[in-house]
Amino acid sequence: VSNDWPGSLAVLRTLSASGKWPIDVWAVVIDQATAWAINDPSAHNDVIAILELINEAPEAFISSTIDPLSRLLQFLPRTTDIEGVDSYWCAWDRALLAADSERAGEVTPAGTLPDAMSTVSGRLTESLFAWIGQRSAAGKHQVPQDFWEKLRRVCNASSERARGARGPASMRLSWLFAKNQDWVRLEL
């Protein structure tokens, strides 16, 4: 991956426009975007540009890059205000759909809390709590309905991957109960 990100993004745009999605190249790009999300919040626009490109990718690409993509989605809300960033939420939804489409034998068992947090659904759940943490730090203390809907979808008990999501959610059980007792009673 080059340090010339405008040039690299131009090449990635050209590849994606021609329907070429080399998984090995994109895995490195997504990992680099995660490093930016963690270490360089000023690279916000570049990371969002990468997400915009990823959202044009075929479903098979999302499934093939689900691990690095879920790591990016997990860490980006910790450093970036993703409120209203449609490309982030589109990628989040697509990652959840890819996690849902995994066959039961391919789902990583979530026997312990660290195991749960290292699953795709665990990372997506962590991203929701990071988003709410950023909102709260910005003085926005009301929890939006989108949070509850996304948390319900990722923690859906009828899904194989729900155990990965329910572990990180259970860590915040007291907070969840204080914010929305009815949701906790119905969904967890």
C-alpha positions in Angstrom: 0.0 0.0 0.0 1.4 3.3 -1.1 1.7 6.5 1.1 0.2 8.3 -2.0 -3.4 7.8 -0.9 -4.9 10.1 -3.5 -3.1 8.0 -6.2 -4.0 4.7 -4.5 -7.7 5.7 -4.2 -7.7 6.6 -7.9 -6.3 3.2 -8.8 -8.9 1.5 -6.5 -11.7 3.5 -8.1 -10.5 2.4 -11.5 -10.3 -1.2 -10.5 -13.8 -1.1 -8.9 -15.3 0.7 -11.8 -14.1 -2.1 -14.1 -15.5 -4.7 -11.8 -12.2 -5.9 -10.4 -12.0 -6.5 -6.7 -8.7 -8.2 -5.9 -9.3 -9.6 -2.3 -5.6 -9.6 -1.3 -5.1 -6.0 -2.3 -8.3 -4.8 -0.6 -7.6 -6.7 2.6 -4.4 -4.7 2.9 -6.2 -1.5 2.1 -8.9 -2.1 4.6 -6.3 -3.0 7.3 -4.5 0.3 6.5 -7.8 2.1 6.8 -8.3 0.5 10.2 -4.8 1.8 11.2 -5.8 5.2 10.1 -9.1 5.0 12.1 -7.1 4.2 15.2 -4.0 6.4 14.7 -4.9 9.2 12.4 -8.3 10.7 12.7 -7.3 13.4 10.2 -7.5 10.6 7.5 -11.3 10.5 8.1 -12.2 11.5 4.5 -9.9 8.8 3.0 -11.4 6.1 5.2 -14.9 7.2 4.2 -13.8 7.2 0.5 -12.7 3.6 1.0 -16.0 2.7 2.5 -17.8 4.3 -0.4 -15.9 2.1 -2.8 -16.5 -1.0 -0.7 -20.2 -0.3 -0.8 -20.1 -0.8 -4.5 -18.5 -4.2 -4.2 -20.4 -7.5 -4.9 -21.6 -9.5 -1.9 -18.9 -12.2 -2.4 -16.3 -9.5 -1.9 -17.9 -8.4 1.4 -18.0 -12.0 2.6 -14.3 -12.5 1.6 -13.1 -9.4 3.4 -15.5 -9.6 6.4 -12.8 -9.9 9.0 -10.8 -6.8 8.1 -14.0 -4.9 7.2 -15.5 -5.7 10.6 -12.3 -4.5 12.4 -12.5 -1.2 10.4 -16.2 -0.8 11.3 -15.3 -1.6 15.0 -12.6 1.1 15.3 -13.8 3.9 13.1 -16.5 5.2 15.5 -14.0 5.5 18.4 -12.2 8.3 16.6 -14.7 9.7 14.0 -18.1 11.1 14.3 -20.0 8.7 12.1 -23.4 10.3 12.7 -25.1 10.6 9.4 -22.2 9.0 7.4 -24.4 6.9 5.2 -21.4 4.9 3.7 -20.4 3.7 7.2 -23.9 2.5 8.0 -24.3 0.9 4.6 -21.1 -1.0 5.1 -22.2 -2.0 8.6 -25.5 -3.4 7.2 -23.7 -5.3 4.5 -21.2 -6.8 7.0 -24.1 -7.9 9.1 -25.8 -9.5 6.1 -22.5 -11.3 5.3 -22.3 -12.5 8.9 -25.9 -13.7 8.6 -25.2 -15.6 5.4 -22.3 -17.6 6.9 -23.1 -21.3 7.2 -23.4 -22.6 10.7 -20.1 -24.5 10.5 -18.3 -21.3 9.5 -19.4 -19.3 12.5 -16.7 -18.8 15.1 -17.9 -20.2 18.4 -18.2 -17.6 21.1 -17.4 -19.6 24.2 -15.7 -16.9 26.1 -16.1 -13.1 26.1 -12.8 -12.5 24.2 -14.0 -15.1 21.7 -17.3 -13.3 21.3 -15.6 -9.9 20.9 -13.4 -11.3 18.1 -16.4 -12.4 16.0 -17.8 -10.3 13.2 -21.0 -9.7 15.2 -19.0 -8.9 18.3 -17.1 -6.3 16.4 -20.3 -4.8 15.0 -21.8 -4.7 18.4 -18.7 -3.0 19.8 -19.0 -0.4 16.9 -22.5 0.5 18.1 -21.4 1.1 21.6 -18.4 3.1 20.3 -20.8 5.2 18.3 -23.0 5.9 21.4 -19.9 6.7 23.4 -18.9 9.3 20.8 -22.4 10.8 20.8 -22.4 11.0 24.6 -18.9 12.7 24.6 -20.3 15.2 22.2 -23.2 16.0 24.6 -25.8 13.9 22.7 -27.1 11.8 25.6 -30.4 10.5 24.0 -30.0 7.1 22.4 -31.4 7.1 18.9 -33.9 4.5 17.8 -31.4 3.4 15.1 -29.1 2.1 17.8 -31.8 -0.1 19.3 -32.8 -1.4 15.9 -29.3 -2.2 14.9 -28.5 -3.8 18.3 -31.7 -5.9 18.0 -30.6 -7.1 14.5 -27.1 -8.1 15.6 -28.2 -9.7 18.8 -31.1 -11.6 17.2 -31.3 -14.9 19.2 -32.5 -16.9 16.2 -29.2 -16.3 14.4 -26.1 -18.5 14.8 -23.9 -15.4 15.1 -25.9 -13.9 17.9 -23.8 -15.2 20.7 -20.9 -13.2 19.5 -23.0 -10.0 19.7 -24.7 -10.8 23.0 -21.4 -11.1 24.9 -20.4 -7.5 24.3 -24.0 -6.3 24.8 -24.2 -8.2 28.1 -21.1 -6.4 29.4 -23.2 -3.2 29.2 -26.3 -4.8 30.7 -26.7 -2.2 33.5 -26.4 0.7 31.0 -28.8 -1.0 28.5 -31.4 -1.6 31.3 -31.1 2.0 32.5 -31.7 3.3 29.0 -34.4 0.9 27.8 -35.7 -1.7 30.1 -38.3 -2.9 27.7 -35.7 -3.6 25.0 -33.6 -5.6 27.4 -36.6 -7.7 28.6 -37.6 -8.4 25.0 -34.3 -8.8 23.2 -31.7 -10.1 25.6 
